[in-house]
Amino acid sequence: MSSGAAEPTRRFVSAAAQARLDALGRNAVRQRVPLNGSIAMTHRCHLRCVHCYLGEERFAPPAGGELATAFWLRVLDEAAEAGCLNLVITGGEPLLRADFAVVYEHAIRLGLLVSVFTNGTLVDERVVALLAEWPPQLVEISLYGASAEVYERVTGVPGSHARCLRGTDALVSAGVAVGLKAMILRENQDEIPRMREMARESGLPFRVDPSVSPRLSGDPSPLLQRVPACDAVALEMQDESLLERAAKVYETSRGRAPVERLFGCLAGVTGFHVDARGTLLPCLIASGGYDLRSGSFREGWDGAIARFHDQGLAPGFECHACDRRVLCGVCPAQFALETGSPHRRSDYNCHLGDARLHAIAARRAAAGGEQGT
């Protein structure tokens, strides 16, 4: 389990509507419907964050230029036709694209439930007006620190803290649904409680993620920003609702036989990602994929992406039968980036699982003590 795992965030829905959504999700798994997707229209970003998983491509567009607006409109049409309902528009920084509004509005008109992941620093009057007129499910803004000093030590860009807060306030004032999230980093770990409080004071949801990964190129330098697992889990479990959900997931999954494939997640089953090169992938960090510049979404989904889960298990893959796999955020794609093999675990993930299990046990013991008094 990872607190950073992006789940569709919705405004209030009735119990009956939620039941229908749950049934839709179960049916999507059975029929392999690409219900949940994300697109990165650009890998460019004007910030220089120390932990970013993107490499040099975030600093400039590719030599041949970025993919045209027409490409993204076609991809959205084809993904919606294939069954996509929930869409995240991400990056890089998606607001760097001059055609963001065109693509975003097209997604809304298709009936997709759209969320936008942004650093918030480029939110201006035009962006606010667009999102107020065509409301997203959520605009999730990355917060890198509570103070300007820490925030800009992470981003490397003077003035970015104030621009982020102005953008966030403008969206909230316009009635746009906003959430805040933060990576737990060595640079900002001491300010996570204050960031959580800032979100609470503004009435905004807040989530944290300790799962810093190597860059997609394999560069391990972002791993220097990892916080010791026990400290990271202590910070994330300050969210009592997260601790409660983690305990429930763990208890309901214990002893359940794992699926007999390397990837036990829903990437390539109900989930997909399209990167800035136009590659259809099972998820953001998986390798391989299908070039949508030379074929359709359906061809890629039924071909290369369907074969993603044909990858077998190596003998002795220790994560496969481990009860803590729902707590540690086990991800063979991330393992491949970090250890060189999808079958060789990340010790850090394992430590996260141990720390979360300890937090659940402590919660259970405390609850038992309260009942006995």
Secondary structure, DSSP 8 states (H G I E B T S, - for coil): --TT------S---HHHHHHHHHHHHHHHHHT---EEEEES----SS--TT-S--GGGGS--TT----HHHHHHHHHHHHHHT--EEEEESS-GGGSTTHHHHHHHHHHTT-EEEEEE-STT--HHHHHHHHHS--SEEEEE---SSHHHHHHHH--TTHHHHHHHHHHHHHHTT--EEEEEE--TTTGGGHHHHHHHHHHHT--EEEE------TTS--GGGGG---HHHHHHHHTTSHHHHHHHHHHHHHHTT----SSS--SSBTTTEEEE-TT-EEESSTT----EETTSS-HHHHHHTTTGGGGG----TT-TTTT-TTHHHHT--HHHHHHHHS-TTS--HHHHHHHHHHHHHHHHHHHHHHHHHH-
